[in-house]
Amino acid sequence: MSENVILRIVSKFLIPLILLFGLYVQAHGDYSPGGGFQAGVIFAAGFILYGLVFGLDELKRVVPLSTTIILMAFGVLLYTSVGYLTMFLGGLFLDYAHLAHSEKHGHHYGILLIELGVGITVASVVIAVYQIFTERATRDGG
Amino acid sequence: MFLRDLLAVVIIAGVYSLLMAAIFTQLDAVDVAFTEASVGAGISTVLLLATLALIKNQKADKYEWRIPAIILALLTGALLLYSVPAMPLFGNPQNPIHHHVAPQYIQETPEIIGIPNVVTSVLADYRGFDTLGEVTVIFTAGIGVLLLLARRRTKKQ
């Protein structure tokens, strides 16, 4: 498939836009539809398109499986550490009001941080699952 | 129902998902539509296609009438239809879901949390613990796939 010129040119044009849209959905989840979950999937879709067009080896060069595994755990860690941080700051678990001086700002920071954690975990899980699936398919002579 | 090619089934499932996303948009559930379009129509289709590549595309030689399966499907459908009249009318403001915690969330969100998207405030703030559980489920699923599919590679090599 990597010989196909039209696919390569179009996907080179599309992938940055997909990644940018993913970041927009991630950062703008408070104001418009979307959030960490959708953003993670869209962000991963950009990488999967890259893997589909340029091959699995090229995708592994960009994001090695070891990196995605670490990021998978990092997202959950970020989420839980926000919860523990609010506990140390005198609140309950995931009680965002204690993150900043005003209640509104605290909630804002808390939501941004946990959405980031959700996004990182979802994106890296989807990329990792895609890599593992296609690796098996190509290795088994598919 | 009469498709014999698994590839066609996957494509139809993706199209169905996209149509569902359009219906959710019509129902003003934009967040759900967004998720359905990206996960259901996008990633699920890609992963199902990858699975097809893994197990090789299989075609059924002839169509078989599986009588017990048909009876079970019809029975389930009949039961679901039977329960429809007992459901509250669609969009009725007197419905129970509009009187539980939803009014409180809608009223409080601008004052306490200060963000316009109530869906995000419910998911990430009021139900933050649920979302933590969801992320943990996704993480566990990823770990499971890694353990099941990636381990044999190291064994063989």
Interface residues (C-beta under 8 A of the other chain):
Chain A: V25 G29 D30 Y31 S32 P33 G34 G35 G36 F37 Q38 V41 I42 A44 A45 I48 L52 L65 I69 M72 A73 G75 V76 Y79 T80 G83 F93 L94 Y96 E103 K104 H107 H108 G110 I111 I114 E115 G117 V118 T121 V122 S124 V125 V126 A128 V129 Y130 I132 F133 T134 E135 R136 A137 R139 D140 G142
Chain B: V30 D31 A33 F34 T35 S38 V39 G42 I43 V46 L47 A50 T51 A53 L54 K56 I112 I113 G114 I115 P116 N117 V119 T120 S121 L123 A124 D125 G128 F129 T131 L132 E134 V135 T136 I138 F139 A141 G142 I143 V145 L146 L149 A150 R153
